[in-house]
């Protein structure tokens, strides 16, 4: 199982458009280094980002 994927490869796995995935990476400060994204870091950041959004919504 590969851990460092191109944006297109990771977008295919996540069932997203490539541009949408790149925008998410930028919003979550996930680096794209040498044209590759660390899948583990992306997934961990996505979970944390979604969790913080839920906390923000319930606190309001």
PDBQT receptor file of N, H, CA, C and O in Angstrom, charges set to zero:
ATOM      1  N   UNK A   1       0.848  -1.183   0.000  1.00  0.00    +0.000 N 
ATOM      2  CA  UNK A   1       0.000   0.000   0.000  1.00  0.00    +0.000 C 
ATOM      3  C   UNK A   1       0.890   1.242   0.000  1.00  0.00    +0.000 C 
ATOM      4  O   UNK A   1       1.737   1.407   0.878  1.00  0.00    +0.000 OA
ATOM      5  N   UNK A   2       0.695   2.094  -0.970  1.00  0.00    +0.000 N 
ATOM      6  H   UNK A   2       0.007   1.960  -1.684  1.00  0.00    +0.000 HD
ATOM      7  CA  UNK A   2       1.471   3.325  -1.069  1.00  0.00    +0.000 C 
ATOM      8  C   UNK A   2       0.943   4.361  -0.083  1.00  0.00    +0.000 C 
ATOM      9  O   UNK A   2      -0.260   4.457   0.161  1.00  0.00    +0.000 OA
ATOM     10  N   UNK A   3       1.863   5.124   0.472  1.00  0.00    +0.000 N 
ATOM     11  H   UNK A   3       2.840   5.045   0.274  1.00  0.00    +0.000 HD
ATOM     12  CA  UNK A   3       1.486   6.157   1.426  1.00  0.00    +0.000 C 
ATOM     13  C   UNK A   3       1.568   7.545   0.796  1.00  0.00    +0.000 C 
ATOM     14  O   UNK A   3       0.772   8.424   1.124  1.00  0.00    +0.000 OA
ATOM     15  N   UNK A   4       2.521   7.742  -0.100  1.00  0.00    +0.000 N 
ATOM     16  H   UNK A   4       3.168   7.027  -0.367  1.00  0.00    +0.000 HD
ATOM     17  CA  UNK A   4       2.686   9.031  -0.762  1.00  0.00    +0.000 C 
ATOM     18  C   UNK A   4       2.104   8.948  -2.166  1.00  0.00    +0.000 C 
ATOM     19  O   UNK A   4       2.650   8.273  -3.039  1.00  0.00    +0.000 OA
ATOM     20  N   UNK A   5       0.985   9.647  -2.372  1.00  0.00    +0.000 N 
ATOM     21  H   UNK A   5       0.542  10.195  -1.663  1.00  0.00    +0.000 HD
ATOM     22  CA  UNK A   5       0.254   9.553  -3.628  1.00  0.00    +0.000 C 
ATOM     23  C   UNK A   5       0.196  10.905  -4.323  1.00  0.00    +0.000 C 
ATOM     24  O   UNK A   5       0.305  11.953  -3.688  1.00  0.00    +0.000 OA
ATOM     25  N   UNK A   6       0.023  10.861  -5.626  1.00  0.00    +0.000 N 
ATOM     26  H   UNK A   6      -0.066  10.009  -6.143  1.00  0.00    +0.000 HD
ATOM     27  CA  UNK A   6      -0.202  12.105  -6.362  1.00  0.00    +0.000 C 
ATOM     28  C   UNK A   6      -1.604  12.604  -6.020  1.00  0.00    +0.000 C 
ATOM     29  O   UNK A   6      -2.448  11.827  -5.575  1.00  0.00    +0.000 OA
ATOM     30  N   UNK A   7      -1.854  13.894  -6.226  1.00  0.00    +0.000 N 
ATOM     31  H   UNK A   7      -1.168  14.525  -6.588  1.00  0.00    +0.000 HD
ATOM     32  CA  UNK A   7      -3.213  14.400  -5.973  1.00  0.00    +0.000 C 
ATOM     33  C   UNK A   7      -4.283  13.638  -6.759  1.00  0.00    +0.000 C 
ATOM     34  O   UNK A   7      -5.374  13.397  -6.242  1.00  0.00    +0.000 OA
ATOM     35  N   UNK A   8      -3.984  13.267  -7.980  1.00  0.00    +0.000 N 
ATOM     36  H   UNK A   8      -3.098  13.463  -8.399  1.00  0.00    +0.000 HD
ATOM     37  CA  UNK A   8      -4.965  12.531  -8.797  1.00  0.00    +0.000 C 
ATOM     38  C   UNK A   8      -5.244  11.150  -8.206  1.00  0.00    +0.000 C 
ATOM     39  O   UNK A   8      -6.397  10.724  -8.151  1.00  0.00    +0.000 OA
ATOM     40  N   UNK A   9      -4.197  10.448  -7.762  1.00  0.00    +0.000 N 
ATOM     41  H   UNK A   9      -3.260  10.795  -7.807  1.00  0.00    +0.000 HD
ATOM     42  CA  UNK A   9      -4.370   9.116  -7.179  1.00  0.00    +0.000 C 
ATOM     43  C   UNK A   9      -5.186   9.185  -5.892  1.00  0.00    +0.000 C 
ATOM     44  O   UNK A   9      -6.106   8.393  -5.685  1.00  0.00    +0.000 OA
ATOM     45  N   UNK A  10      -4.839  10.144  -5.028  1.00  0.00    +0.000 N 
ATOM     46  H   UNK A  10      -4.093  10.787  -5.197  1.00  0.00    +0.000 HD
ATOM     47  CA  UNK A  10      -5.558  10.278  -3.758  1.00  0.00    +0.000 C 
ATOM     48  C   UNK A  10      -6.997  10.732  -3.992  1.00  0.00    +0.000 C 
ATOM     49  O   UNK A  10      -7.913  10.268  -3.312  1.00  0.00    +0.000 OA
ATOM     50  N   UNK A  11      -7.197  11.626  -4.940  1.00  0.00    +0.000 N 
ATOM     51  H   UNK A  11      -6.454  12.002  -5.493  1.00  0.00    +0.000 HD
ATOM     52  CA  UNK A  11      -8.556  12.075  -5.264  1.00  0.00    +0.000 C 
ATOM     53  C   UNK A  11      -9.410  10.910  -5.734  1.00  0.00    +0.000 C 
ATOM     54  O   UNK A  11     -10.581  10.812  -5.367  1.00  0.00    +0.000 OA
ATOM     55  N   UNK A  12      -8.836  10.026  -6.541  1.00  0.00    +0.000 N 
ATOM     56  H   UNK A  12      -7.885  10.106  -6.839  1.00  0.00    +0.000 HD
ATOM     57  CA  UNK A  12      -9.570   8.839  -6.996  1.00  0.00    +0.000 C 
ATOM     58  C   UNK A  12      -9.957   7.962  -5.808  1.00  0.00    +0.000 C 
ATOM     59  O   UNK A  12     -11.086   7.475  -5.744  1.00  0.00    +0.000 OA
ATOM     60  N   UNK A  13      -9.039   7.755  -4.872  1.00  0.00    +0.000 N 
ATOM     61  H   UNK A  13      -8.122   8.151  -4.925  1.00  0.00    +0.000 HD
ATOM     62  CA  UNK A  13      -9.330   6.928  -3.695  1.00  0.00    +0.000 C 
ATOM     63  C   UNK A  13     -10.396   7.557  -2.807  1.00  0.00    +0.000 C 
ATOM     64  O   UNK A  13     -11.221   6.856  -2.222  1.00  0.00    +0.000 OA
ATOM     65  N   UNK A  14     -10.372   8.888  -2.713  1.00  0.00    +0.000 N 
ATOM     66  H   UNK A  14      -9.702   9.457  -3.189  1.00  0.00    +0.000 HD
ATOM     67  CA  UNK A  14     -11.312   9.593  -1.834  1.00  0.00    +0.000 C 
ATOM     68  C   UNK A  14     -12.606   9.962  -2.554  1.00  0.00    +0.000 C 
ATOM     69  O   UNK A  14     -13.509  10.548  -1.957  1.00  0.00    +0.000 OA
ATOM     70  N   UNK A  15     -12.694   9.618  -3.839  1.00  0.00    +0.000 N 
ATOM     71  H   UNK A  15     -11.961   9.142  -4.324  1.00  0.00    +0.000 HD
ATOM     72  CA  UNK A  15     -13.862   9.927  -4.675  1.00  0.00    +0.000 C 
ATOM     73  C   UNK A  15     -14.146  11.424  -4.704  1.00  0.00    +0.000 C 
ATOM     74  O   UNK A  15     -15.281  11.865  -4.526  1.00  0.00    +0.000 OA
ATOM     75  N   UNK A  16     -13.077  12.197  -4.934  1.00  0.00    +0.000 N 
ATOM     76  H   UNK A  16     -12.155  11.839  -5.079  1.00  0.00    +0.000 HD
ATOM     77  CA  UNK A  16     -13.159  13.647  -5.042  1.00  0.00    +0.000 C 
ATOM     78  C   UNK A  16     -12.573  14.079  -6.375  1.00  0.00    +0.000 C 
ATOM     79  O   UNK A  16     -11.890  13.310  -7.050  1.00  0.00    +0.000 OA
ATOM     80  N   UNK A  17     -12.849  15.306  -6.735  1.00  0.00    +0.000 N 
ATOM     81  H   UNK A  17     -13.404  15.931  -6.186  1.00  0.00    +0.000 HD
ATOM     82  CA  UNK A  17     -12.157  15.904  -7.877  1.00  0.00    +0.000 C 
ATOM     83  C   UNK A  17     -10.768  16.310  -7.405  1.00  0.00    +0.000 C 
ATOM     84  O   UNK A  17     -10.580  16.660  -6.240  1.00  0.00    +0.000 OA
ATOM     85  N   UNK A  18      -9.804  16.263  -8.306  1.00  0.00    +0.000 N 
ATOM     86  H   UNK A  18      -9.957  15.979  -9.253  1.00  0.00    +0.000 HD
ATOM     87  CA  UNK A  18      -8.422  16.596  -7.972  1.00  0.00    +0.000 C 
ATOM     88  C   UNK A  18      -8.312  18.012  -7.388  1.00  0.00    +0.000 C 
ATOM     89  O   UNK A  18      -7.611  18.222  -6.398  1.00  0.00    +0.000 OA
ATOM     90  N   UNK A  19      -8.990  18.959  -7.988  1.00  0.00    +0.000 N 
ATOM     91  H   UNK A  19      -9.560  18.789  -8.792  1.00  0.00    +0.000 HD
ATOM     92  CA  UNK A  19      -8.931  20.352  -7.508  1.00  0.00    +0.000 C 
ATOM     93  C   UNK A  19      -9.537  20.487  -6.112  1.00  0.00    +0.000 C 
ATOM     94  O   UNK A  19      -9.039  21.257  -5.290  1.00  0.00    +0.000 OA
ATOM     95  N   UNK A  20     -10.597  19.750  -5.846  1.00  0.00    +0.000 N 
ATOM     96  H   UNK A  20     -11.001  19.125  -6.514  1.00  0.00    +0.000 HD
ATOM     97  CA  UNK A  20     -11.237  19.783  -4.537  1.00  0.00    +0.000 C 
ATOM     98  C   UNK A  20     -10.286  19.231  -3.471  1.00  0.00    +0.000 C 
ATOM     99  O   UNK A  20     -10.195  19.777  -2.372  1.00  0.00    +0.000 OA
ATOM    100  N   UNK A  21      -9.586  18.154  -3.801  1.00  0.00    +0.000 N 
ATOM    101  H   UNK A  21      -9.660  17.710  -4.694  1.00  0.00    +0.000 HD
ATOM    102  CA  UNK A  21      -8.623  17.566  -2.875  1.00  0.00    +0.000 C 
ATOM    103  C   UNK A  21      -7.498  18.545  -2.579  1.00  0.00    +0.000 C 
ATOM    104  O   UNK A  21      -7.099  18.704  -1.425  1.00  0.00    +0.000 OA
ATOM    105  N   UNK A  22      -6.988  19.197  -3.604  1.00  0.00    +0.000 N 
ATOM    106  H   UNK A  22      -7.312  19.068  -4.541  1.00  0.00    +0.000 HD
ATOM    107  CA  UNK A  22      -5.907  20.168  -3.415  1.00  0.00    +0.000 C 
ATOM    108  C   UNK A  22      -6.385  21.333  -2.550  1.00  0.00    +0.000 C 
ATOM    109  O   UNK A  22      -5.641  21.811  -1.694  1.00  0.00    +0.000 OA
ATOM    110  N   UNK A  23      -7.610  21.792  -2.763  1.00  0.00    +0.000 N 
ATOM    111  H   UNK A  23      -8.215  21.404  -3.458  1.00  0.00    +0.000 HD
ATOM    112  CA  UNK A  23      -8.172  22.871  -1.949  1.00  0.00    +0.000 C 
ATOM    113  C   UNK A  23      -8.284  22.443  -0.487  1.00  0.00    +0.000 C 
ATOM    114  O   UNK A  23      -7.998  23.229   0.417  1.00  0.00    +0.000 OA
ATOM    115  N   UNK A  24      -8.701  21.196  -0.254  1.00  0.00    +0.000 N 
ATOM    116  H   UNK A  24      -8.933  20.557  -0.988  1.00  0.00    +0.000 HD
ATOM    117  CA  UNK A  24      -8.783  20.681   1.115  1.00  0.00    +0.000 C 
ATOM    118  C   UNK A  24      -7.400  20.635   1.759  1.00  0.00    +0.000 C 
ATOM    119  O   UNK A  24      -7.239  20.997   2.924  1.00  0.00    +0.000 OA
ATOM    120  N   UNK A  25      -6.415  20.193   1.002  1.00  0.00    +0.000 N 
ATOM    121  H   UNK A  25      -6.546  19.899   0.056  1.00  0.00    +0.000 HD
ATOM    122  CA  UNK A  25      -5.045  20.143   1.522  1.00  0.00    +0.000 C 
ATOM    123  C   UNK A  25      -4.582  21.532   1.930  1.00  0.00    +0.000 C 
ATOM    124  O   UNK A  25      -3.970  21.696   2.985  1.00  0.00    +0.000 OA
ATOM    125  N   UNK A  26      -4.864  22.522   1.114  1.00  0.00    +0.000 N 
ATOM    126  H   UNK A  26      -5.361  22.389   0.257  1.00  0.00    +0.000 HD
ATOM    127  CA  UNK A  26      -4.476  23.889   1.436  1.00  0.00    +0.000 C 
ATOM    128  C   UNK A  26      -5.211  24.384   2.671  1.00  0.00    +0.000 C 
ATOM    129  O   UNK A  26      -4.603  25.034   3.522  1.00  0.00    +0.000 OA
ATOM    130  N   UNK A  27      -6.494  24.097   2.792  1.00  0.00    +0.000 N 
ATOM    131  H   UNK A  27      -6.988  23.569   2.101  1.00  0.00    +0.000 HD
ATOM    132  CA  UNK A  27      -7.279  24.537   3.941  1.00  0.00    +0.000 C 
ATOM    133  C   UNK A  27      -6.805  23.891   5.238  1.00  0.00    +0.000 C 
ATOM    134  O   UNK A  27      -6.864  24.507   6.302  1.00  0.00    +0.000 OA
ATOM    135  N   UNK A  28      -6.333  22.643   5.147  1.00  0.00    +0.000 N 
ATOM    136  H   UNK A  28      -6.285  22.143   4.282  1.00  0.00    +0.000 HD
ATOM    137  CA  UNK A  28      -5.898  21.914   6.343  1.00  0.00    +0.000 C 
ATOM    138  C   UNK A  28      -4.388  21.984   6.546  1.00  0.00    +0.000 C 
ATOM    139  O   UNK A  28      -3.858  21.363   7.467  1.00  0.00    +0.000 OA
ATOM    140  N   UNK A  29      -3.691  22.734   5.693  1.00  0.00    +0.000 N 
ATOM    141  H   UNK A  29      -4.121  23.238   4.944  1.00  0.00    +0.000 HD
ATOM    142  CA  UNK A  29      -2.227  22.878   5.749  1.00  0.00    +0.000 C 
ATOM    143  C   UNK A  29      -1.502  21.543   5.588  1.00  0.00    +0.000 C 
ATOM    144  O   UNK A  29      -0.480  21.304   6.231  1.00  0.00    +0.000 OA
ATOM    145  N   UNK A  30      -2.032  20.684   4.734  1.00  0.00    +0.000 N 
ATOM    146  H   UNK A  30      -2.862  20.878   4.212  1.00  0.00    +0.000 HD
ATOM    147  CA  UNK A  30      -1.363  19.423   4.409  1.00  0.00    +0.000 C 
ATOM    148  C   UNK A  30      -0.442  19.700   3.225  1.00  0.00    +0.000 C 
ATOM    149  O   UNK A  30      -0.910  20.114   2.165  1.00  0.00    +0.000 OA
ATOM    150  N   UNK A  31       0.854  19.479   3.392  1.00  0.00    +0.000 N 
ATOM    151  H   UNK A  31       1.234  19.143   4.253  1.00  0.00    +0.000 HD
ATOM    152  CA  UNK A  31       1.780  19.813   2.306  1.00  0.00    +0.000 C 
ATOM    153  C   UNK A  31       1.693  18.842   1.132  1.00  0.00    +0.000 C 
ATOM    154  O   UNK A  31       1.416  17.654   1.295  1.00  0.00    +0.000 OA
ATOM    155  N   UNK A  32       1.936  19.384  -0.040  1.00  0.00    +0.000 N 
ATOM    156  H   UNK A  32       2.161  20.349  -0.173  1.00  0.00    +0.000 HD
ATOM    157  CA  UNK A  32       2.100  18.580  -1.243  1.00  0.00    +0.000 C 
ATOM    158  C   UNK A  32       3.564  18.734  -1.609  1.00  0.00    +0.000 C 
ATOM    159  O   UNK A  32       3.970  19.761  -2.154  1.00  0.00    +0.000 OA
ATOM    160  N   UNK A  33       4.348  17.726  -1.313  1.00  0.00    +0.000 N 
ATOM    161  H   UNK A  33       4.018  16.892  -0.870  1.00  0.00    +0.000 HD
ATOM    162  CA  UNK A  33       5.795  17.784  -1.462  1.00  0.00    +0.000 C 
ATOM    163  C   UNK A  33       6.225  16.952  -2.657  1.00  0.00    +0.000 C 
ATOM    164  O   UNK A  33       5.934  15.759  -2.734  1.00  0.00    +0.000 OA
ATOM    165  N   UNK A  34       6.917  17.589  -3.584  1.00  0.00    +0.000 N 
ATOM    166  H   UNK A  34       7.154  18.559  -3.521  1.00  0.00    +0.000 HD
ATOM    167  CA  UNK A  34       7.361  16.922  -4.814  1.00  0.00    +0.000 C 
ATOM    168  C   UNK A  34       6.206  16.239  -5.545  1.00  0.00    +0.000 C 
ATOM    169  O   UNK A  34       6.360  15.147  -6.092  1.00  0.00    +0.000 OA
ATOM    170  N   UNK A  35       5.050  16.898  -5.546  1.00  0.00    +0.000 N 
ATOM    171  H   UNK A  35       4.924  17.785  -5.101  1.00  0.00    +0.000 HD
ATOM    172  CA  UNK A  35       3.900  16.378  -6.274  1.00  0.00    +0.000 C 
ATOM    173  C   UNK A  35       3.214  15.200  -5.618  1.00  0.00    +0.000 C 
ATOM    174  O   UNK A  35       2.435  14.501  -6.265  1.00  0.00    +0.000 OA
ATOM    175  N   UNK A  36       3.489  14.965  -4.337  1.00  0.00    +0.000 N 
ATOM    176  H   UNK A  36       4.122  15.534  -3.811  1.00  0.00    +0.000 HD
ATOM    177  CA  UNK A  36       2.891  13.833  -3.612  1.00  0.00    +0.000 C 
ATOM    178  C   UNK A  36       2.300  14.306  -2.290  1.00  0.00    +0.000 C 
ATOM    179  O   UNK A  36       2.769  15.271  -1.687  1.00  0.00    +0.000 OA
ATOM    180  N   UNK A  37       1.265  13.605  -1.858  1.00  0.00    +0.000 N 
ATOM    181  H   UNK A  37       0.883  12.821  -2.347  1.00  0.00    +0.000 HD
ATOM    182  CA  UNK A  37       0.585  13.890  -0.591  1.00  0.00    +0.000 C 
ATOM    183  C   UNK A  37       0.701  12.659   0.288  1.00  0.00    +0.000 C 
ATOM    184  O   UNK A  37       0.484  11.538  -0.173  1.00  0.00    +0.000 OA
ATOM    185  N   UNK A  38       1.041  12.864   1.550  1.00  0.00    +0.000 N 
ATOM    186  H   UNK A  38       1.217  13.775   1.924  1.00  0.00    +0.000 HD
ATOM    187  CA  UNK A  38       1.090  11.767   2.514  1.00  0.00    +0.000 C 
ATOM    188  C   UNK A  38      -0.354  11.419   2.881  1.00  0.00    +0.000 C 
ATOM    189  O   UNK A  38      -1.044  12.203   3.533  1.00  0.00    +0.000 OA
ATOM    190  N   UNK A  39      -0.798  10.246   2.459  1.00  0.00    +0.000 N 
ATOM    191  H   UNK A  39      -0.237   9.609   1.929  1.00  0.00    +0.000 HD
ATOM    192  CA  UNK A  39      -2.194   9.828   2.669  1.00  0.00    +0.000 C 
ATOM    193  C   UNK A  39      -2.538   9.766   4.153  1.00  0.00    +0.000 C 
ATOM    194  O   UNK A  39      -3.630  10.170   4.551  1.00  0.00    +0.000 OA
ATOM    195  N   UNK A  40      -1.618   9.264   4.974  1.00  0.00    +0.000 N 
ATOM    196  H   UNK A  40      -0.731   8.936   4.651  1.00  0.00    +0.000 HD
ATOM    197  CA  UNK A  40      -1.854   9.157   6.414  1.00  0.00    +0.000 C 
ATOM    198  C   UNK A  40      -2.053  10.532   7.034  1.00  0.00    +0.000 C 
ATOM    199  O   UNK A  40      -2.963  10.725   7.840  1.00  0.00    +0.000 OA
ATOM    200  N   UNK A  41      -1.210  11.484   6.662  1.00  0.00    +0.000 N 
ATOM    201  H   UNK A  41      -0.471  11.327   6.007  1.00  0.00    +0.000 HD
ATOM    202  CA  UNK A  41      -1.328  12.848   7.177  1.00  0.00    +0.000 C 
ATOM    203  C   UNK A  41      -2.621  13.492   6.703  1.00  0.00    +0.000 C 
ATOM    204  O   UNK A  41      -3.294  14.180   7.471  1.00  0.00    +0.000 OA
ATOM    205  N   UNK A  42      -2.968  13.273   5.447  1.00  0.00    +0.000 N 
ATOM    206  H   UNK A  42      -2.421  12.714   4.823  1.00  0.00    +0.000 HD
ATOM    207  CA  UNK A  42      -4.210  13.827   4.910  1.00  0.00    +0.000 C 
ATOM    208  C   UNK A  42      -5.419  13.306   5.681  1.00  0.00    +0.000 C 
ATOM    209  O   UNK A  42      -6.283  14.087   6.082  1.00  0.00    +0.000 OA
ATOM    210  N   UNK A  43      -5.485  11.985   5.892  1.00  0.00    +0.000 N 
ATOM    211  H   UNK A  43      -4.783  11.351   5.567  1.00  0.00    +0.000 HD
ATOM    212  CA  UNK A  43      -6.632  11.398   6.595  1.00  0.00    +0.000 C 
ATOM    213  C   UNK A  43      -6.705  11.859   8.043  1.00  0.00    +0.000 C 
ATOM    214  O   UNK A  43      -7.793  12.138   8.546  1.00  0.00    +0.000 OA
ATOM    215  N   UNK A  44      -5.565  11.944   8.721  1.00  0.00    +0.000 N 
ATOM    216  H   UNK A  44      -4.681  11.717   8.312  1.00  0.00    +0.000 HD
ATOM    217  CA  UNK A  44      -5.548  12.417  10.106  1.00  0.00    +0.000 C 
ATOM    218  C   UNK A  44      -5.993  13.877  10.171  1.00  0.00    +0.000 C 
ATOM    219  O   UNK A  44      -6.752  14.255  11.062  1.00  0.00    +0.000 OA
ATOM    220  N   UNK A  45      -5.531  14.681   9.246  1.00  0.00    +0.000 N 
ATOM    221  H   UNK A  45      -4.914  14.374   8.522  1.00  0.00    +0.000 HD
ATOM    222  CA  UNK A  45      -5.920  16.096   9.215  1.00  0.00    +0.000 C 
ATOM    223  C   UNK A  45      -7.404  16.244   8.904  1.00  0.00    +0.000 C 
ATOM    224  O   UNK A  45      -8.079  17.103   9.471  1.00  0.00    +0.000 OA
ATOM    225  N   UNK A  46      -7.907  15.410   8.009  1.00  0.00    +0.000 N 
ATOM    226  H   UNK A  46      -7.358  14.712   7.549  1.00  0.00    +0.000 HD
ATOM    227  CA  UNK A  46      -9.325  15.459   7.650  1.00  0.00    +0.000 C 
ATOM    228  C   UNK A  46     -10.189  15.130   8.868  1.00  0.00    +0.000 C 
ATOM    229  O   UNK A  46     -11.179  15.812   9.131  1.00  0.00    +0.000 OA
ATOM    230  N   UNK A  47      -9.815  14.084   9.610  1.00  0.00    +0.000 N 
ATOM    231  H   UNK A  47      -9.011  13.529   9.396  1.00  0.00    +0.000 HD
ATOM    232  CA  UNK A  47     -10.568  13.723  10.826  1.00  0.00    +0.000 C 
ATOM    233  C   UNK A  47     -10.542  14.853  11.838  1.00  0.00    +0.000 C 
ATOM    234  O   UNK A  47     -11.575  15.191  12.416  1.00  0.00    +0.000 OA
ATOM    235  N   UNK A  48      -9.380  15.439  12.058  1.00  0.00    +0.000 N 
ATOM    236  H   UNK A  48      -8.541  15.165  11.589  1.00  0.00    +0.000 HD
ATOM    237  CA  UNK A  48      -9.249  16.531  13.027  1.00  0.00    +0.000 C 
ATOM    238  C   UNK A  48     -10.031  17.753  12.564  1.00  0.00    +0.000 C 
ATOM    239  O   UNK A  48     -10.689  18.412  13.369  1.00  0.00    +0.000 OA
ATOM    240  N   UNK A  49      -9.964  18.056  11.279  1.00  0.00    +0.000 N 
ATOM    241  H   UNK A  49      -9.430  17.521  10.625  1.00  0.00    +0.000 HD
ATOM    242  CA  UNK A  49     -10.663  19.209  10.722  1.00  0.00    +0.000 C 
ATOM    243  C   UNK A  49     -12.170  19.034  10.843  1.00  0.00    +0.000 C 
ATOM    244  O   UNK A  49     -12.875  19.965  11.233  1.00  0.00    +0.000 OA
ATOM    245  N   UNK A  50     -12.666  17.853  10.512  1.00  0.00    +0.000 N 
ATOM    246  H   UNK A  50     -12.094  17.096  10.195  1.00  0.00    +0.000 HD
ATOM    247  CA  UNK A  50     -14.104  17.576  10.623  1.00  0.00    +0.000 C 
ATOM    248  C   UNK A  50     -14.548  17.597  12.080  1.00  0.00    +0.000 C 
ATOM    249  O   UNK A  50     -15.637  18.082  12.387  1.00  0.00    +0.000 OA
ATOM    250  N   UNK A  51     -13.725  17.082  12.972  1.00  0.00    +0.000 N 
ATOM    251  H   UNK A  51     -12.840  16.689  12.723  1.00  0.00    +0.000 HD
ATOM    252  CA  UNK A  51     -14.040  17.096  14.401  1.00  0.00    +0.000 C 
ATOM    253  C   UNK A  51     -14.109  18.502  14.955  1.00  0.00    +0.000 C 
ATOM    254  O   UNK A  51     -14.980  18.803  15.771  1.00  0.00    +0.000 OA
ATOM    255  N   UNK A  52     -13.207  19.369  14.527  1.00  0.00    +0.000 N 
ATOM    256  H   UNK A  52     -12.499  19.125  13.864  1.00  0.00    +0.000 HD
ATOM    257  CA  UNK A  52     -13.216  20.743  15.013  1.00  0.00    +0.000 C 
ATOM    258  C   UNK A  52     -14.415  21.509  14.471  1.00  0.00    +0.000 C 
ATOM    259  O   UNK A  52     -14.949  22.383  15.153  1.00  0.00    +0.000 OA
ATOM    260  N   UNK A  53     -14.842  21.194  13.255  1.00  0.00    +0.000 N 
ATOM    261  H   UNK A  53     -14.408  20.484  12.700  1.00  0.00    +0.000 HD
ATOM    262  CA  UNK A  53     -16.034  21.836  12.702  1.00  0.00    +0.000 C 
ATOM    263  C   UNK A  53     -17.277  21.428  13.480  1.00  0.00    +0.000 C 
ATOM    264  O   UNK A  53     -18.142  22.262  13.749  1.00  0.00    +0.000 OA
ATOM    265  N   UNK A  54     -17.374  20.150  13.845  1.00  0.00    +0.000 N 
ATOM    266  H   UNK A  54     -16.671  19.473  13.627  1.00  0.00    +0.000 HD
ATOM    267  CA  UNK A  54     -18.531  19.683  14.612  1.00  0.00    +0.000 C 
ATOM    268  C   UNK A  54     -18.567  20.344  15.984  1.00  0.00    +0.000 C 
ATOM    269  O   UNK A  54     -19.637  20.726  16.459  1.00  0.00    +0.000 OA
ATOM    270  N   UNK A  55     -17.405  20.482  16.627  1.00  0.00    +0.000 N 
ATOM    271  H   UNK A  55     -16.536  20.171  16.241  1.00  0.00    +0.000 HD
ATOM    272  CA  UNK A  55     -17.345  21.142  17.933  1.00  0.00    +0.000 C 
ATOM    273  C   UNK A  55     -17.753  22.590  17.808  1.00  0.00    +0.000 C 
ATOM    274  O   UNK A  55     -18.458  23.117  18.668  1.00  0.00    +0.000 OA
ATOM    275  N   UNK A  56     -17.319  23.233  16.753  1.00  0.00    +0.000 N 
ATOM    276  H   UNK A  56     -16.746  22.805  16.054  1.00  0.00    +0.000 HD
ATOM    277  CA  UNK A  56     -17.642  24.649  16.549  1.00  0.00    +0.000 C 
ATOM    278  C   UNK A  56     -19.136  24.822  16.351  1.00  0.00    +0.000 C 
ATOM    279  O   UNK A  56     -19.720  25.778  16.862  1.00  0.00    +0.000 OA
ATOM    280  N   UNK A  57     -19.764  23.913  15.617  1.00  0.00    +0.000 N 
ATOM    281  H   UNK A  57     -19.290  23.136  15.202  1.00  0.00    +0.000 HD
ATOM    282  CA  UNK A  57     -21.204  23.996  15.351  1.00  0.00    +0.000 C 
ATOM    283  C   UNK A  57     -22.000  23.752  16.630  1.00  0.00    +0.000 C 
ATOM    284  O   UNK A  57     -22.959  24.477  16.896  1.00  0.00    +0.000 OA
ATOM    285  N   UNK A  58     -21.631  22.759  17.421  1.00  0.00    +0.000 N 
ATOM    286  H   UNK A  58     -20.852  22.170  17.205  1.00  0.00    +0.000 HD
ATOM    287  CA  UNK A  58     -22.386  22.439  18.638  1.00  0.00    +0.000 C 
ATOM    288  C   UNK A  58     -22.170  23.489  19.717  1.00  0.00    +0.000 C 
ATOM    289  O   UNK A  58     -23.031  23.664  20.579  1.00  0.00    +0.000 OA
ATOM    290  N   UNK A  59     -21.042  24.194  19.692  1.00  0.00    +0.000 N 
ATOM    291  H   UNK A  59     -20.342  24.052  18.992  1.00  0.00    +0.000 HD
ATOM    292  CA  UNK A  59     -20.761  25.215  20.707  1.00  0.00    +0.000 C 
ATOM    293  C   UNK A  59     -21.540  26.496  20.423  1.00  0.00    +0.000 C 
ATOM    294  O   UNK A  59     -21.744  27.305  21.328  1.00  0.00    +0.000 OA
ATOM    295  N   UNK A  60     -21.974  26.690  19.186  1.00  0.00    +0.000 N 
ATOM    296  H   UNK A  60     -21.808  26.032  18.451  1.00  0.00    +0.000 HD
ATOM    297  CA  UNK A  60     -22.660  27.929  18.814  1.00  0.00    +0.000 C 
ATOM    298  C   UNK A  60     -24.089  27.968  19.280  1.00  0.00    +0.000 C 
ATOM    299  O   UNK A  60     -24.790  28.950  19.039  1.00  0.00    +0.000 OA
TER     300      UNK A  60
